[in-house]
Amino acid sequence: MKILLTGANGYIGKRLLPVLVEQQHEVVCLVRDPRRFSLVDSLKDKVQVVKGDLLQPESLQSLPQDIDAAYYLVHSMGSGTKDFGQTELESAQNFVAYLNTTTAQQVVYLSGISNDTHLSNHLASRRQVEDVLDQAQAALTVLRAAIIIGSGSASFEIIRDLVEKLPVMVTPRWLNSRCQPIAIRDVVFYLTAVLGRQDCYERRFEIGGPDVLTYRQMLLQLAKQRHLKRRIYTLPVLTPRLSSYWLYFVTSTSFSLAQSLVESLRNDAVVKDASIEQLIPHKCLGYESALNLAFTKIEQNLVVSSWKDALVSGTIKLDFMDFVQIPEHGVLTDRQRVKFDRDPEEVLENVLSIGGDRGWYKTDFLWQMRGLLDKLVGGVGLQRGRRHPTDVEAGDSIDFWRVLAVDRKGSRLLLYAEMKLPGEAWLQFRICHEKDGNYLEQLAAFRPDGLAGRLYWYSMLPFHFIIFKGMIRNIIDYGSKAREAAAM
């Protein structure tokens, strides 16, 4: 089958794509910016990538019409827009208008379980999108899921953050709401299993794992799995806004996403219609097994995708890839350049491993303070970490930076700041091969926004002097002493 995959750059899309290819489908990936859509070598010759924005109908004119089915895996929750429901509505309407010009027989949509009478804005928006997609000529198949558990999923990472960071939790009432978590591998199974099945046309299914748990129970089970003792106290006085701030400061989520999540968590998310089990019998993983699998993938550095690498995890603009070159004019810079004798590949690996658990090679406590200050003013902070300890792709998040460019052949890494700033900031690392040897060049650049931006830059100069000079030297030297000791 020829399939259009929207949301191909998202958490679910990245998991679904290789499975569709393995099943011998011809996949067309719709992405806003192909520059930040990285494919592994085994997929590059098997996937067609097309550029388009569902909020700009004219950009969809170049999409193929000869498709058999489509996946709609697009959402705007946490995008930072005040009315994300309207954005989702327009996106779905434009998609249906395009879909009605094609030969598609089926559209598959991943939605949320929403059986309560009074729904959160997020779940109400999902229902609205379902109704819009139902207007397409192609038959609609909806899969409604609750919390998805998998390495890199937003739900898993938030629960993990809470448990690992807080020995004692004072929590809001929604911790007693019930849900039916489902493993990411089971979500992908159902997404592919309903494809092309006429008995699944014009149906809306609910999917979930075998366990029905409160969020409190989910936290305590993860704590038990990690051999951590945790105490949880529930207070009825925490308002949704206070709960959102609580979630925002403790976890790696953005505030807009925290708000949407808190509203949604007030609703029970339990399967009431299990009719899919008769059509597609499948034994889903339990919550504990899903947790074990997620941690195994993390420990083996096999995290395929992470919600943190989606643009809704930060504050960056959709056109951020337009900044892949540092401006030549109007910027203030701090340039460090050091000659080194080590294998350039080893130094490059150190550069590409920056951030996350590795840290920033110099005065990490100052970076952590800057991350805390960023959180206090509504930024992303340092808590996002990175998807993989050494592998990095354009579009990935690294703490409060976004990766603009990774060029292994050219030995270059370029980062763009997502922290709250009175201006724009870049951080570039480049290995230069010259006649007299190899040099590591480190360039911090800042384009100030008016007087406030200039005052910010000059107030930070003492810290730059402390951080940047030591950082470049430590990047070069990291791991060399251990190798020398091992060789002796």
C-alpha positions as CSV (number, residue, x, y, z in Angstrom):
1,M,0.0,0.0,0.0
2,K,1.0,3.6,-0.6
3,I,0.7,5.4,2.7
4,L,0.9,9.1,3.7
5,L,2.4,9.5,7.2
6,T,1.8,12.9,8.8
7,G,3.6,13.7,12.1
8,A,6.5,11.6,10.7
9,N,8.9,13.6,12.8
10,G,7.0,13.1,16.1
11,Y,7.3,10.5,18.8
12,I,4.7,8.1,17.4
13,G,5.6,8.7,13.8
14,K,9.3,7.8,14.3
15,R,8.2,4.5,15.9
16,L,5.6,3.7,13.3
17,L,7.7,4.5,10.1
18,P,10.2,1.6,10.3
19,V,7.4,-0.9,11.0
20,L,5.5,0.2,7.9
21,V,8.6,0.0,5.8
22,E,9.3,-3.5,7.2
23,Q,5.8,-4.5,6.2
24,Q,6.7,-3.5,2.6
25,H,4.5,-0.4,2.4
26,E,5.4,2.5,0.3
27,V,5.6,5.4,2.7
28,V,5.4,9.1,2.0
29,C,6.4,11.3,5.0
30,L,4.8,14.7,5.3
31,V,7.1,17.1,7.3
32,R,7.3,20.8,7.8
33,D,11.0,21.0,7.3
34,P,12.9,18.1,5.6
35,R,16.2,19.6,7.0
36,R,15.3,18.3,10.5
37,F,14.0,15.0,9.4
38,S,16.8,12.5,9.7
39,L,16.4,8.9,8.4
40,V,18.7,6.0,9.2
41,D,20.5,4.7,6.2
42,S,18.3,1.6,5.9
43,L,15.3,3.8,5.3
44,K,16.6,6.6,3.1
45,D,16.0,4.7,-0.2
46,K,12.6,3.4,0.9
47,V,10.8,6.5,2.0
48,Q,9.6,9.6,0.1
49,V,9.8,12.9,2.0
50,V,7.5,15.7,1.0
51,K,7.4,19.2,2.5
52,G,4.1,20.7,3.6
53,D,2.4,22.5,6.5
54,L,-1.2,21.5,7.4
55,L,-1.8,25.1,8.5
56,Q,-0.9,26.4,5.0
57,P,-3.3,24.7,2.5
58,E,-1.3,25.9,-0.5
59,S,1.7,23.9,0.6
60,L,-0.2,20.7,0.3
61,Q,-0.7,21.0,-3.5
62,S,2.5,19.0,-4.2
63,L,1.4,16.0,-2.1
64,P,0.7,12.8,-4.0
65,Q,-2.9,12.0,-4.9
66,D,-2.4,8.3,-5.5
67,I,-2.3,7.2,-1.9
68,D,-4.2,4.2,-0.4
69,A,-4.3,5.3,3.2
70,A,-3.1,8.0,5.5
71,Y,-2.1,8.3,9.2
72,Y,-3.0,11.5,11.0
73,L,-0.6,11.9,13.9
74,V,-0.7,15.6,14.3
75,H,-1.5,17.6,17.5
76,S,-0.8,21.0,18.8
77,M,-1.0,20.4,22.6
78,G,1.8,22.1,24.3
79,S,2.6,24.3,21.3
80,G,2.3,27.4,23.4
81,T,-0.6,28.8,21.5
82,K,-3.5,30.0,23.6
83,D,-6.1,28.4,21.4
84,F,-4.4,25.2,20.3
85,G,-7.9,23.7,19.7
86,Q,-8.5,26.2,16.9
87,T,-5.1,25.3,15.5
88,E,-5.9,21.6,15.6
89,L,-9.3,22.3,13.9
90,E,-7.8,24.2,11.0
91,S,-5.1,21.6,10.6
92,A,-7.6,18.8,10.4
93,Q,-9.9,20.7,8.0
94,N,-7.0,21.4,5.6
95,F,-6.0,17.8,5.8
96,V,-9.5,16.6,4.9
97,A,-9.6,19.0,2.0
98,Y,-6.4,17.5,0.6
99,L,-7.4,14.0,1.4
100,N,-10.7,14.4,-0.6
101,T,-8.5,15.0,-3.7
102,T,-6.8,11.6,-3.3
103,T,-7.6,8.0,-3.9
104,A,-7.2,7.2,-0.2
105,Q,-9.6,4.6,1.2
106,Q,-8.8,5.0,4.9
107,V,-7.4,7.5,7.4
108,V,-6.1,6.3,10.8
109,Y,-6.1,8.7,13.7
110,L,-4.6,8.3,17.2
111,S,-6.8,10.0,19.7
112,G,-7.3,10.0,23.5
113,I,-9.8,8.1,25.6
114,S,-12.5,10.5,26.4
115,N,-15.5,9.0,28.1
116,D,-16.2,11.6,30.8
117,T,-19.0,14.2,30.3
118,H,-16.8,17.2,31.1
119,L,-13.7,16.9,29.0
120,S,-10.5,18.9,29.2
121,N,-9.7,21.3,26.4
122,H,-7.1,18.7,25.1
123,L,-9.5,15.8,25.0
124,A,-12.3,17.9,23.7
125,S,-10.0,19.0,20.9
126,R,-9.2,15.4,20.1
127,R,-12.9,14.6,19.8
128,Q,-13.4,17.6,17.5
129,V,-10.6,16.5,15.3
130,E,-12.2,13.0,15.1
131,D,-15.5,14.6,13.9
132,V,-13.6,16.7,11.2
133,L,-11.7,13.7,9.9
134,D,-15.0,11.8,9.7
135,Q,-16.1,14.2,7.0
136,A,-13.4,12.9,4.7
137,Q,-14.4,10.6,1.8
138,A,-11.9,8.1,3.1
139,A,-13.1,5.8,5.9
140,L,-12.0,6.8,9.3
141,T,-10.5,4.5,11.9
142,V,-9.8,6.0,15.3
143,L,-7.7,4.5,18.1
144,R,-8.2,6.1,21.4
145,A,-5.4,5.6,24.0
146,A,-4.7,6.8,27.5
147,I,-1.2,7.2,28.8
148,I,1.5,5.8,26.5
149,I,4.4,4.2,28.2
150,G,7.7,3.9,26.4
151,S,11.3,5.1,26.4
152,G,11.1,8.8,25.4
153,S,7.3,9.2,25.8
154,A,6.1,12.3,27.5
155,S,4.0,10.4,30.1
156,F,6.8,8.0,31.0
157,E,9.4,10.8,31.3
158,I,7.1,12.9,33.5
159,I,6.3,10.0,35.8
160,R,10.0,9.1,35.9
161,D,11.0,12.7,36.7
162,L,8.6,12.9,39.6
163,V,9.6,9.7,41.1
164,E,13.4,10.1,40.7
165,K,13.5,13.7,41.9
166,L,11.1,13.8,44.8
167,P,11.4,11.5,47.8
168,V,8.3,13.2,49.2
169,M,5.4,14.4,47.0
170,V,2.6,16.7,47.9
171,T,0.2,16.3,45.0
172,P,-3.1,17.5,43.7
173,R,-6.3,15.5,43.7
174,W,-6.0,14.3,40.1
175,L,-3.4,11.7,41.3
176,N,-6.5,9.6,42.3
177,S,-7.9,9.7,38.7
178,R,-7.8,6.3,37.0
179,C,-6.2,5.4,33.7
180,Q,-5.3,2.4,31.6
181,P,-1.7,2.8,30.4
182,I,-0.5,1.1,27.2
183,A,3.0,0.3,26.0
184,I,4.2,2.1,22.9
185,R,4.9,-1.2,21.1
186,D,1.2,-2.1,21.5
187,V,0.1,1.3,20.2
188,V,2.3,0.7,17.1
189,F,0.8,-2.8,16.8
190,Y,-2.7,-1.5,16.7
191,L,-1.9,1.3,14.3
192,T,-0.6,-1.2,11.8
193,A,-3.1,-3.9,12.5
194,V,-6.1,-1.8,11.6
195,L,-4.6,-0.6,8.3
196,G,-6.5,-1.8,5.3
197,R,-9.1,-3.8,7.3
198,Q,-12.5,-3.0,6.1
199,D,-14.1,-4.3,9.3
200,C,-12.2,-1.4,11.0
201,Y,-13.5,1.3,8.7
202,E,-15.7,3.9,10.3
203,R,-15.0,2.6,13.7
204,R,-13.6,4.2,16.9
205,F,-11.8,1.9,19.2
206,E,-10.4,2.2,22.7
207,I,-7.0,0.6,23.4
208,G,-5.3,0.1,26.7
209,G,-3.1,-2.3,28.6
210,P,-4.4,-4.9,31.1
211,D,-3.9,-2.7,34.2
212,V,-6.3,0.0,35.5
213,L,-4.4,2.2,37.9
214,T,-4.6,5.6,39.5
215,Y,-1.7,8.0,38.8
216,R,-0.7,7.5,42.4
217,Q,-0.3,3.8,41.9
218,M,1.7,4.4,38.7
219,L,4.1,6.6,40.5
220,L,4.6,4.1,43.3
221,Q,5.0,1.2,41.0
222,L,7.8,3.0,39.1
223,A,9.4,3.8,42.5
224,K,9.3,0.2,43.4
225,Q,10.8,-0.8,40.0
226,R,13.6,1.6,40.7
227,H,14.0,0.5,44.3
228,L,13.1,3.9,45.6
229,K,11.1,4.7,48.7
230,R,8.6,7.5,48.0
231,R,5.8,9.0,50.1
232,I,2.9,10.7,48.4
233,Y,0.4,13.1,50.2
234,T,-2.6,14.4,48.3
235,L,-4.0,17.9,49.0
236,P,-7.4,19.1,47.8
237,V,-6.3,22.7,47.7
238,L,-3.9,22.7,44.7
239,T,-5.7,24.5,41.9
240,P,-5.1,23.4,38.3
241,R,-2.8,26.4,37.7
242,L,-0.7,25.6,40.9
243,S,-0.7,22.0,39.8
244,S,0.7,23.0,36.4
245,Y,3.4,25.0,38.0
246,W,4.3,22.1,40.2
247,L,4.5,19.8,37.2
248,Y,6.5,22.4,35.2
249,F,9.2,23.0,37.8
250,V,9.7,19.4,38.8
251,T,9.7,17.7,35.4
252,S,11.1,18.5,32.0
253,T,7.7,19.5,30.5
254,S,7.0,23.0,29.2
255,F,4.4,25.0,31.1
256,S,1.9,25.0,28.2
257,L,2.1,21.2,28.0
258,A,1.9,20.9,31.8
259,Q,-1.4,23.0,31.7
260,S,-2.9,20.7,29.1
261,L,-1.8,17.6,30.9
262,V,-3.2,18.7,34.3
263,E,-6.5,19.5,32.7
264,S,-6.6,16.0,31.0
265,L,-5.5,14.1,34.1
266,R,-8.6,15.2,35.9
267,N,-10.6,12.9,33.6
268,D,-10.5,9.1,34.0
269,A,-9.0,7.4,31.0
270,V,-10.3,3.8,31.2
271,V,-11.4,1.6,28.3
272,K,-15.1,1.1,28.3
273,D,-15.5,-0.3,24.8
274,A,-13.1,-3.3,24.2
275,S,-14.6,-4.3,20.9
276,I,-11.2,-4.2,19.2
277,E,-10.2,-7.4,21.1
278,Q,-12.8,-9.4,19.2
279,L,-11.6,-8.1,15.8
280,I,-7.8,-8.0,16.6
281,P,-6.9,-10.3,19.5
282,H,-3.7,-9.1,21.1
283,K,-2.1,-9.4,24.5
284,C,-0.8,-6.0,25.6
285,L,2.0,-5.5,28.0
286,G,1.2,-4.7,31.6
287,Y,2.3,-1.5,33.2
288,E,5.3,-3.1,35.0
289,S,6.4,-4.9,31.8
290,A,6.1,-1.6,29.8
291,L,8.3,0.2,32.4
292,N,10.9,-2.6,32.3
293,L,11.0,-2.4,28.6
294,A,11.4,1.4,28.6
295,F,14.3,1.3,31.1
296,T,15.9,-1.5,29.1
297,K,15.9,0.6,25.9
298,I,17.3,3.6,27.8
299,E,20.1,1.5,29.4
300,Q,21.0,0.1,26.0
301,N,20.9,3.6,24.3
302,L,18.2,2.4,22.0
303,V,15.7,5.3,22.4
304,V,14.2,5.6,18.9
305,S,12.4,8.9,19.5
306,S,11.7,11.2,22.4
307,W,8.9,13.7,22.9
308,K,11.6,16.2,24.0
309,D,12.8,16.4,20.5
310,A,9.4,17.6,19.3
311,L,9.1,21.3,18.9
312,V,6.2,21.5,21.4
313,S,8.7,20.5,24.2
314,G,10.3,24.0,24.0
315,T,9.8,27.6,22.9
316,I,11.5,27.6,19.5
317,K,9.9,28.8,16.3
318,L,8.9,26.4,13.6
319,D,11.4,28.0,11.2
320,F,14.3,27.6,13.5
321,M,16.3,25.7,10.8
322,D,16.5,29.0,9.0
323,F,19.2,29.9,11.6
324,V,21.7,27.2,10.5
325,Q,24.3,29.9,9.8
326,I,25.4,32.3,12.5
327,P,24.8,35.9,11.2
328,E,27.9,37.8,10.2
329,H,26.7,41.2,11.3
330,G,25.0,42.5,14.4
331,V,26.2,39.7,16.7
332,L,28.5,39.7,19.8
333,T,30.8,36.8,20.0
334,D,33.2,34.8,22.3
335,R,35.6,32.8,20.2
336,Q,38.0,30.2,21.7
337,R,40.5,28.3,19.6
338,V,42.8,25.6,20.9
339,K,45.3,23.4,19.1
340,F,45.3,19.7,20.2
341,D,47.3,16.5,19.5
342,R,44.6,13.9,20.2
343,D,42.8,11.9,17.5
344,P,40.2,14.4,16.0
345,E,37.6,11.7,16.1
346,E,37.9,11.4,19.9
347,V,37.5,15.2,20.3
348,L,34.5,15.2,17.9
349,E,32.9,12.5,20.0
350,N,33.3,14.6,23.1
351,V,31.7,17.6,21.3
352,L,28.8,15.5,20.1
353,S,28.3,14.1,23.7
354,I,27.9,17.5,25.3
355,G,25.0,18.2,27.6
356,G,22.6,15.7,29.3
357,D,24.3,13.4,31.8
358,R,27.8,14.3,30.4
359,G,27.2,18.0,31.3
360,W,29.0,21.0,29.9
361,Y,32.6,20.2,30.7
362,K,33.1,23.2,33.0
363,T,31.3,24.6,36.1
364,D,28.2,22.5,35.7
365,F,26.7,24.2,38.7
366,L,26.6,27.5,36.8
367,W,24.8,25.8,33.9
368,Q,22.4,24.4,36.4
369,M,21.8,27.8,38.0
370,R,21.2,29.2,34.5
371,G,18.7,26.4,33.9
372,L,16.8,27.1,37.1
373,L,16.6,30.8,36.3
374,D,15.3,29.9,32.9
375,K,12.6,27.8,34.4
376,L,11.6,30.6,36.8
377,V,10.9,32.9,33.8
378,G,9.0,30.3,31.8
379,G,11.8,28.7,29.8
380,V,12.6,25.0,29.3
381,G,15.5,24.8,31.7
382,L,18.1,22.0,31.6
383,Q,15.8,19.1,32.5
384,R,15.1,17.9,29.0
385,G,18.6,16.3,28.8
386,R,19.2,14.5,25.5
387,R,17.7,11.6,23.6
388,H,21.0,9.6,23.4
389,P,24.3,10.1,25.2
390,T,26.4,10.2,22.0
391,D,24.1,10.2,18.9
392,V,22.7,13.5,17.9
393,E,20.6,14.7,14.9
394,A,19.4,18.0,13.6
395,G,16.2,19.0,15.5
396,D,17.2,17.2,18.7
397,S,17.0,19.0,22.0
398,I,20.1,19.2,24.3
399,D,19.1,20.7,27.6
400,F,18.0,24.2,26.7
401,W,19.6,24.1,23.3
402,R,18.2,22.9,19.9
403,V,20.5,21.2,17.4
404,L,20.6,23.1,14.2
405,A,23.3,21.2,12.4
406,V,25.4,18.1,12.8
407,D,28.1,17.5,10.3
408,R,30.4,14.6,11.2
409,K,32.4,14.9,8.0
410,G,32.9,18.6,8.5
411,S,33.4,18.1,12.3
412,R,30.8,20.7,13.2
413,L,28.0,21.0,15.8
414,L,25.7,24.1,15.9
415,L,23.2,24.7,18.7
416,Y,20.5,27.4,19.0
417,A,19.3,28.6,22.4
418,E,15.8,27.9,23.5
419,M,16.3,29.6,26.9
420,K,14.6,32.8,27.6
421,L,16.9,35.6,26.3
422,P,16.7,39.3,25.2
423,G,18.0,38.2,21.8
424,E,19.1,35.1,19.9
425,A,22.1,32.9,20.8
426,W,24.2,30.2,19.0
427,L,26.9,27.9,20.2
428,Q,29.1,26.3,17.6
429,F,31.9,23.8,17.8
430,R,34.1,23.0,14.8
431,I,37.4,21.1,14.3
432,C,39.7,22.8,11.8
433,H,42.4,20.8,10.1
434,E,45.3,23.1,9.2
435,K,48.9,22.7,8.0
436,D,50.3,23.0,11.5
437,G,47.8,20.7,13.2
438,N,44.2,20.4,14.4
439,Y,42.3,23.1,16.2
440,L,39.0,23.0,18.1
441,E,37.1,26.2,17.6
442,Q,34.3,27.2,20.0
443,L,32.1,30.1,19.1
444,A,29.4,31.6,21.3
445,A,27.4,34.2,19.4
446,F,24.5,36.5,20.5
447,R,22.3,38.8,18.5
448,P,21.0,41.2,21.1
449,D,17.5,42.6,21.1
450,G,18.0,46.3,21.9
451,L,19.6,47.7,25.0
452,A,18.3,44.9,27.2
453,G,20.2,42.4,25.0
454,R,23.4,44.3,25.2
455,L,23.2,44.7,28.9
456,Y,22.6,41.0,29.3
457,W,25.6,40.1,27.2
458,Y,28.0,42.3,29.0
459,S,26.7,41.3,32.4
460,M,27.5,37.7,31.4
461,L,31.1,38.3,30.3
462,P,32.7,37.4,33.6
463,F,30.9,34.1,33.5
464,H,31.9,33.6,29.9
465,F,35.5,34.1,30.9
466,I,35.2,31.4,33.6
467,I,33.1,28.9,31.6
468,F,34.2,29.1,27.9
469,K,38.0,29.0,28.4
470,G,37.8,25.9,30.6
471,M,35.1,24.3,28.6
472,I,37.0,24.0,25.3
473,R,40.1,22.6,27.1
474,N,38.0,20.1,29.0
475,I,36.3,19.0,25.8
476,I,39.7,18.2,24.3
477,D,41.1,16.5,27.3
478,Y,38.0,14.5,28.4
479,G,38.7,10.8,28.5
480,S,42.4,11.1,27.6
481,K,43.6,10.5,31.2
482,A,41.5,7.4,31.5
483,R,43.0,6.0,28.2
484,E,46.5,6.8,29.4
485,A,45.9,5.0,32.7
486,A,44.5,2.0,30.9
487,A,47.5,1.9,28.6
488,M,50.0,1.8,31.4
